Amino acid sequence: MSDITEQAGAPTPSALSRFWQSEVMWSFRRSPVAIVSFVVVALLVLSAVFAPLLAPFDPFNPASLNLMNGFSKPMEPNQFTGDSFWLGTDDQGRDVFSTILYGMRISLFVGFAAVAFAMTLGISLGLIAGYVGGWTDTIIMRIADVQLTFPAILVAMLIFGIAKGITPVDMRDQMAIWVLIIAIGLSDWVQ
């Protein structure tokens, strides 16, 4: 009886302290590889998010390009302009480091959005198949089985090609990222 009263009088731990003491965090704290991997991924995501602040040049601004900076070597001043670049430049004089930072933004957005779309679609269809059952379950599962027989990249390329064919020419550039997200999501929803 006294144990129950003592437990009832004890303050309940906060959600943060329960999370910190969970088995997942205990395993995470004991794994140096997991900690280093988390730090590297966090640095990459943060550098992508803050690319406009970190990048020394804007690779998408044609006014800032100088063809004389083309093929500059990393960390060496260019012989014509005197500019130096951390990772050098490409053939058009764009800073490779800035291009990588801005490119990470697009890549991470497409990756996260495609996984979220595939997850939403796959979980929804799985729940519908499991809840309704019968013919609905059979049809959804046969579609999934057929899709699993093809490589995901082939399905994504097929969807991308069809979408490119039905999208008006003047809207293709604006819709390219969204078509890519849908193509990857539709090709990976089965997994």
Buried (B, 14 or more C-beta within 10 A) or exposed (E): EEEEEEEEEEEEEEEEEEEEEEEEEEEEEEEEEEEEEEEEEEEEBEBBBEBEEEBEBBBEEEEEBBEEBBEBEEEEEBEEEEBBBEBBBBEEBBBBBBBBBBBBBEEBEBEEBBBEBBBEBBEEBBEEBEEEEEEBBEEBBEEBEEBEEEEBEEBBEBBBEEBBEEBEEEEEEEBBEEBBBBBBBBBBBBE
